[in-house]
Amino acid sequence: MSISPMQLFEEQISCDDSSLRLDAMRKLKLVGEAMGKAETLGSLIPFLADHTDDDDEMLLKMAQELGTMVPSLIPGAEAQPIVSILEVLAGVEETVVRNASITSLNLVIPHLSTSTSKSLLEMVKRLVSAEWFTGRVSSCGIFASIYSKFGEAKNEEAKDEMRKLYKVLAEDETPMVRRGAAQNFSSFASVVEKEHQATDMVVIYNQLSQDEQDSVRQLIVIGATAIGKILNDTQQCTMYVFPVVKNACNDRSWRVRHAVAKNYPTIALALQCSGDLVDQMVGCFLGLLQDTEAEVRGAAASNIAKITDIAGQDMFCSDTVPLLDGLSKDPVMEVRSKLSTALMDCTNPEECGKLSDQIILDHIQPVIQGMLQNEEESDEVKINILRKLPSLTRILGQMKDIVSVVSNLASYMLNWRIRECVARIVPSLAEAMGIEAFSSGSKSFLAIWLELLQDQVANVRSACVEGIYKIYEVACSEKDGAAWVSKNILASLQPIYDSSTFYLTRITHLMLYASLCPSDSTPKQLLDEVVTVLLAALSDGVPNVRTVAARSLTPIVAFCDDSLINTKIKPRMTEICDGVDLSIADEMNHDNDFRMQLRRLNSMLEA
């Protein structure tokens, strides 16, 4: 006699093995799909409703799975029984179960029919008036979804009652409930109509922002963003919202000040800053930059570029610049690290397009130069600056002191990431300085680049390889790029390659050669030289080198002319393939990858 899916599910849920029970609950939706909609609603859902007192792990999975059933299995019009179960789970003691039930409710509610508005309001009332605080906390998370549902039904009376209920939650005597109201304030405020913002939502916002619990004030501070976006009026924002932001900037709790400092640009944009409000917002921001707590200073410093983009160049010069020297010498490394990143963002037009090149040279260059030159400065700060220096290519040629510092860091042995950054900067220096200045002298940046190409750390070598084509392009813009690369780079590398006993050096050089030929626009002279080196490497004594050579040749063959293919590539491939059985595919054989690449190369040649 066959066992129905429902019987099998009941047996597994009732067994003593917790792992089997949990596995069964994980497959709840699958069981429902096997049973069909009618039987799911008739037997599975009622069975689950009788098991809402199970252990927390089972309830968590139940809450998660129920949210996936609507509307794929259960239509929204018939999903009320699922909502009832999730309501029960929203009141349990375990936080993760409550959170999962709220998430599922927010997934299900949009699919419910508008006729369920009354039952949804009743559910909210039950949760808001629950004796135990857990139900009241959970209710905060579903206000936005249900309010939107009332908007569809055009039920103004219900929406008015919901706004009043949220105010009740914001005044609850239990701190956890008020935290829930603060945490979900932005999502609820974003669905409330503009005409009710100043009369209802701002009142709630002000109340929560003055709560005795700093955790509530910390959560509510970003609610200014939601209100500001909906009001969309500078005068109203100045009147209703800015005073709360200003108070948060001077809050007695550093956590509240940290929250507002971290979100300051978002808040400023939402408040539609203009005129006097910009000046007032900047004044508060400057206070955060000088806060007594390092976490607050760091959060504010990280937003210097974004605030500059909002307030403009004049504000930066008159208000921010006087603070930069002090921030660059802050005793806390995290503050200096955030500052270094923000200052480099200020120089990038994509991040902040308000500062002229002259302002950067006059006010930002001295600060980042001091941080790079300071021997006691942390490597993290220097790396933050070096990583973003390539964005300054347009004025690097005028930053001679910075360029000098970069050349000194090329031999920095304590941290390979600094050498990697220098390797990535070098091609930008070629573009900024011109190819002659770049390559002139025994201590030129070309010499530095060639030295970094032999670095013991693979990431440093890879950074050099990635930059070779940009150096080649710069050479092409000023002279015969192929001839210059051949004379100044490849001629220097060939002796190193030939005498190398370290196979990774040869692999690096092969990858560099291949990077010089990315398209059919490669000059014949350079293409011929690269192909010659790669073909010779096919008989290298190390399998990895042979494989890299074959892999590099494969795309290059596509744009080699018939002369090069017939006179060099095919004869060499015939010679190589005569000594290699391409049909062998032994996973333990080190030449297996090499054979695979040779087969691909042969296919390219035959095509």
Secondary structure by P-SEA (a helix, b strand, c coil): ccccaaaaaaaaaacccaaaaaaaaaaaaaaaaaacaaaaaccaaaaaaacccccaaaaaaaaaaaaaccccccccccaaaaaaaaaaaaacccaaaaaaaaaaaaaccccccccaaaaaaaaaaaaaacccaaaaaaaaaaaaaaaaaaaaaccaaaaaaaaaaaaaaaacccaaaaaaaaaaaaaaaaacccccccccaaaaaaaaaacccaaaaaaaccaaaaaaaaaccaaaaacccaaaaaaaaacccaaaaaaaaaaaaaaaaaacccaaaaaaaaaaaaaaaacccaaaaaaaaaaaaaaaaaacaaaaacccccaaaaaaacccaaaaaaaaaaaaaaacccccccccaaaaaccaaaaaaaaaacccccaaaaaaaaaaccccccccccaaaaaaaaaaaccccccaaaaaaaaaaaaaaaaaccccccccccccaaaaaaaaaacccaaaaaaaaaaaaaaaaaaaaccaaaaaaaccccccaaaaaaacccaaaaaaaaaaaaaacccccccaaaaaaaaaaaaaacccccaaaaaaaaaaaccccccccaaaaaacaaaaaaaaaaacccccccccccaaaaaaaaaaaaaaaac
